[in-house]
Amino acid sequence: MSLILQKLCKSYPTRSGELSVLRDINLTLQPGEALAILGPSGSGKSTLLYLLGTLERPTSGSYKLGTQEPFTLGDAELARFRNRSIGFVFQDHHLLPQCSVLENVLIPTLAGAAENLEPRARQLLDRVGLSQRLDHRPAELSGGERQRVAVARALIHKPMLLLADEPTGNLDRTTAQAIGHLLVEMHQQEQTMLIVVTHSPDLAQTLPKQVEMLDGALAAWSGGPS
């Protein structure tokens, strides 16, 4: 049930011609593997994350997740596949302010079949250290606690692929380190494939593999500041 990208490209039309953002991206991950992608702003790493999350379609190339090639699906089927197979953790937690912690974790389940995932939601919240905060609203939580809720929400459907976009970007150094270690710990327990896009070398080094996005292509990371 691996992730395989082959010669994935993305370009956008402009008045002066095609703007190439991603060039021949090749990548393979297996369950339990984790990868950090670093790179300067504008290098294409966020675009790659959107393609991995099936939020945008590539211009060319192939993408296989498990047994499915998601970009062969129609829009409705693709949305269902995304909901069940891919979890997202963003820089901003995107929690609904009117919903409790427990309700926020259960939001991805509302679009699917009437499967009772509340026990799993409670278990996930216990594992991220929020079992005493189930009925709290996001405004009553710290920034780190909100990201813990976001991690639990991303894992509610046991996704094959967990994507994190600058997940510690809004946090202080100590909280950022805790969230980075939590992401890796939860990913290992769940045996997902984890990809983290970040500017932070500290966060990148909590993952076993690092690559750098330079001018739309993946390269080995030198280990220096990004």
C-alpha positions as CSV (number, residue, x, y, z in Angstrom):
1,M,0.0,0.0,0.0
2,S,2.7,2.4,-1.0
3,L,2.8,6.0,-2.4
4,I,4.4,6.2,-5.8
5,L,4.9,9.4,-7.8
6,Q,6.4,9.1,-11.3
7,K,7.5,12.2,-13.3
8,L,4.8,14.3,-11.7
9,C,4.7,17.8,-13.2
10,K,2.6,20.9,-12.6
11,S,2.5,24.1,-14.7
12,Y,0.1,27.0,-14.9
13,P,-0.7,29.1,-17.9
14,T,0.4,32.7,-17.9
15,R,0.3,35.6,-20.4
16,S,4.0,34.9,-21.2
17,G,3.5,31.1,-21.5
18,E,3.5,28.1,-19.3
19,L,4.9,28.5,-15.8
20,S,6.5,25.3,-14.6
21,V,6.2,24.8,-10.8
22,L,7.0,21.1,-10.4
23,R,9.4,19.2,-12.7
24,D,9.5,15.4,-12.9
25,I,8.9,14.6,-9.2
26,N,9.7,10.9,-8.4
27,L,9.0,9.7,-4.9
28,T,8.2,6.4,-3.2
29,L,7.1,5.9,0.4
30,Q,6.1,2.7,2.2
31,P,3.7,2.4,5.3
32,G,5.6,3.6,8.4
33,E,8.0,5.8,6.5
34,A,8.2,9.6,7.0
35,L,9.7,12.4,5.0
36,A,10.3,16.1,5.5
37,I,10.3,18.4,2.5
38,L,12.2,21.7,3.0
39,G,12.7,24.6,0.7
40,P,12.5,28.3,0.3
41,S,9.2,30.1,-0.4
42,G,8.1,29.7,-4.0
43,S,10.1,26.5,-4.6
44,G,7.0,24.4,-5.2
45,K,6.7,22.4,-2.0
46,S,3.2,23.6,-1.1
47,T,2.1,22.9,-4.7
48,L,3.5,19.3,-4.3
49,L,1.5,19.0,-1.0
50,Y,-1.7,20.1,-2.8
51,L,-1.1,17.4,-5.5
52,L,-0.4,14.8,-2.9
53,G,-3.6,15.7,-1.1
54,T,-5.5,15.6,-4.4
55,L,-6.6,19.2,-4.0
56,E,-5.0,20.0,-7.4
57,R,-4.5,17.8,-10.4
58,P,-1.0,17.4,-12.0
59,T,-0.3,18.6,-15.5
60,S,1.4,15.2,-16.3
61,G,2.9,12.2,-14.6
62,S,1.3,9.6,-12.4
63,Y,0.3,9.3,-8.7
64,K,-0.6,6.0,-7.0
65,L,-1.7,5.7,-3.4
66,G,-2.2,2.1,-2.3
67,T,-4.1,0.4,-5.2
68,Q,-5.7,3.6,-6.4
69,E,-4.6,6.1,-9.0
70,P,-6.7,9.0,-7.6
71,F,-6.5,11.3,-10.6
72,T,-8.3,8.8,-12.7
73,L,-11.4,9.4,-10.5
74,G,-14.2,11.8,-11.1
75,D,-14.6,14.8,-8.7
76,A,-17.1,13.1,-6.4
77,E,-15.2,9.8,-6.2
78,L,-12.0,11.8,-5.6
79,A,-13.5,13.7,-2.7
80,R,-14.6,10.4,-1.1
81,F,-11.1,8.9,-1.6
82,R,-9.5,12.0,-0.2
83,N,-11.7,12.0,2.9
84,R,-11.0,8.3,3.7
85,S,-7.4,7.9,2.6
86,I,-5.6,11.2,3.3
87,G,-5.3,13.2,6.5
88,F,-4.3,16.8,6.7
89,V,-2.6,18.9,9.4
90,F,-2.2,22.6,8.4
91,Q,-0.3,25.5,10.0
92,D,-3.6,26.9,11.1
93,H,-5.6,24.2,12.9
94,H,-8.9,25.1,11.0
95,L,-11.1,24.0,14.0
96,L,-14.7,25.0,14.0
97,P,-15.1,27.5,16.9
98,Q,-18.7,26.5,17.7
99,C,-17.8,22.8,18.0
100,S,-16.3,21.0,20.9
101,V,-13.0,19.2,20.7
102,L,-14.7,15.9,20.2
103,E,-17.0,17.2,17.6
104,N,-14.1,18.8,15.7
105,V,-12.4,15.4,15.5
106,L,-15.5,13.8,14.2
107,I,-16.2,16.4,11.4
108,P,-14.5,14.3,8.7
109,T,-16.9,11.4,9.4
110,L,-20.0,13.5,8.7
111,A,-19.6,13.1,4.9
112,G,-19.4,9.3,5.0
113,A,-21.5,6.3,5.9
114,A,-23.2,6.2,9.3
115,E,-20.2,4.5,11.0
116,N,-19.8,5.2,14.7
117,L,-16.3,6.5,15.1
118,E,-16.8,8.3,18.4
119,P,-15.0,5.6,20.3
120,R,-12.0,6.0,18.0
121,A,-12.2,9.8,18.4
122,R,-12.1,9.5,22.1
123,Q,-9.2,7.1,21.9
124,L,-7.2,9.4,19.6
125,L,-7.8,12.4,21.9
126,D,-6.6,10.4,24.9
127,R,-3.5,9.5,23.0
128,V,-2.7,13.1,22.2
129,G,-3.3,14.1,25.8
130,L,-6.7,15.8,25.6
131,S,-9.0,13.3,27.3
132,Q,-9.9,15.9,29.9
133,R,-10.8,18.5,27.2
134,L,-13.4,16.8,25.1
135,D,-16.2,19.3,25.7
136,H,-14.0,22.4,25.4
137,R,-14.2,24.8,22.5
138,P,-11.1,25.8,20.5
139,A,-11.0,29.3,22.1
140,E,-10.5,27.5,25.5
141,L,-7.4,25.7,24.3
142,S,-3.7,26.8,23.8
143,G,-2.2,26.8,20.4
144,G,-0.4,23.5,21.0
145,E,-3.7,21.9,22.2
146,R,-5.5,23.0,19.1
147,Q,-2.8,21.4,16.9
148,R,-3.2,18.2,19.0
149,V,-6.9,18.2,18.1
150,A,-6.0,18.7,14.4
151,V,-3.6,15.7,14.5
152,A,-6.4,13.5,16.0
153,R,-8.9,14.8,13.4
154,A,-6.5,14.0,10.6
155,L,-6.2,10.4,11.8
156,I,-9.9,9.6,12.5
157,H,-10.3,7.6,9.3
158,K,-7.0,5.7,9.6
159,P,-5.6,7.3,6.5
160,M,-2.9,5.8,4.4
161,L,-1.2,9.2,4.0
162,L,-0.8,11.9,6.5
163,L,0.2,15.4,5.2
164,A,1.4,18.2,7.4
165,D,1.9,21.8,6.0
166,E,4.1,23.9,8.3
167,P,2.3,22.2,11.3
168,T,4.5,24.1,13.9
169,G,4.7,27.4,12.1
170,N,2.5,29.3,14.5
171,L,3.9,27.7,17.7
172,D,6.7,28.7,20.1
173,R,9.9,26.6,20.0
174,T,9.0,24.3,22.9
175,T,5.5,23.7,21.8
176,A,6.7,23.1,18.2
177,Q,9.1,20.4,19.4
178,A,6.3,18.7,21.3
179,I,4.0,18.8,18.3
180,G,6.7,17.5,16.0
181,H,7.4,14.5,18.2
182,L,3.7,13.9,18.6
183,L,3.2,13.8,14.8
184,V,6.0,11.3,14.4
185,E,4.8,9.2,17.3
186,M,1.2,9.0,16.1
187,H,2.3,8.3,12.6
188,Q,4.4,5.4,13.8
189,Q,1.6,4.0,15.9
190,E,-0.9,4.2,13.0
191,Q,1.7,3.1,10.4
192,T,0.7,5.8,8.0
193,M,3.0,7.4,5.4
194,L,3.9,10.9,6.7
195,I,5.0,13.9,4.6
196,V,5.8,17.2,6.4
197,V,6.4,20.4,4.5
198,T,8.4,22.8,6.6
199,H,10.8,25.7,6.8
200,S,12.1,24.4,10.1
201,P,15.3,22.3,10.1
202,D,14.5,21.4,13.7
203,L,11.2,19.9,12.7
204,A,12.7,18.2,9.7
205,Q,15.3,16.5,11.8
206,T,12.6,14.8,13.9
207,L,11.8,12.8,10.8
208,P,14.0,10.0,9.5
209,K,14.3,11.3,5.9
210,Q,14.7,14.8,4.5
211,V,14.7,16.2,1.0
212,E,14.8,19.8,-0.4
213,M,12.6,21.3,-3.0
214,L,14.7,23.5,-5.3
215,D,13.2,25.2,-8.4
216,G,10.4,22.6,-8.7
217,A,12.6,19.5,-8.2
218,L,13.5,17.3,-5.3
219,A,17.1,17.1,-4.2
220,A,19.0,15.8,-1.2
221,W,18.9,18.2,1.7
222,S,22.3,19.6,2.7
223,G,21.2,20.0,6.4
224,G,21.7,23.7,6.5
225,P,19.2,26.5,7.2
226,S,16.2,26.5,4.8
